[in-house]
């Protein structure tokens, strides 16, 4: 190995470690802080749910990958539906607490044009995530993202997920509309979704 490659590899490893460290520090937190700085055009309510007025929303980033059951999935394919993205890990206690609520609301809102998509992150083995889905009866698809790369596709200052669990809702036009950085029950989840379902 040349002497020039070792420092570059070390720098890449340090950068990856720093990203992982930030995610670990925020893991399973119940934080309600807003992302980014300056004029973000979103408001965080008392329940820790941030929302953006329709005129101020930004496009959701490209979110795609392979699901836990091995199928290709691109969130953009659901344009025209309200998409609820839940970032979770089998190792996360609050994720376990909210799983049954997400499944219940997913079934209740499917006929209203709502699509739930999970993003399983930082599970080193698919088997752990698959066991989680089986234990909690989760039937909607989840993209397997063990390194957390999809979390990093959200630009700072948008409704970016910053903790596990995080939930981001995309409107029918493919724009970021709402976010929670804490575990949700069915009632709070409906408060995020119902106004977007009602939009014309």
QUIFEN-V7453 format. One record per helix or strand. SS is the DSSP state (H for helix, E for strand). FROM is the first residue (numbers start at 1). LEN is the number of residues. If there is no record, write none. Layout:
ss->{SS | SS}
from->{FROM | FROM}
len->{LEN | LEN}
This chain:
ss->{H | E | E | E | H | E | E | E | H | E | H | E | H | E | H | E | E | E | H}
from->{3 | 27 | 42 | 49 | 54 | 59 | 64 | 72 | 75 | 82 | 93 | 114 | 126 | 142 | 151 | 164 | 166 | 175 | 186}
len->{24 | 1 | 3 | 4 | 3 | 1 | 4 | 3 | 4 | 7 | 20 | 8 | 11 | 4 | 3 | 1 | 5 | 6 | 13}
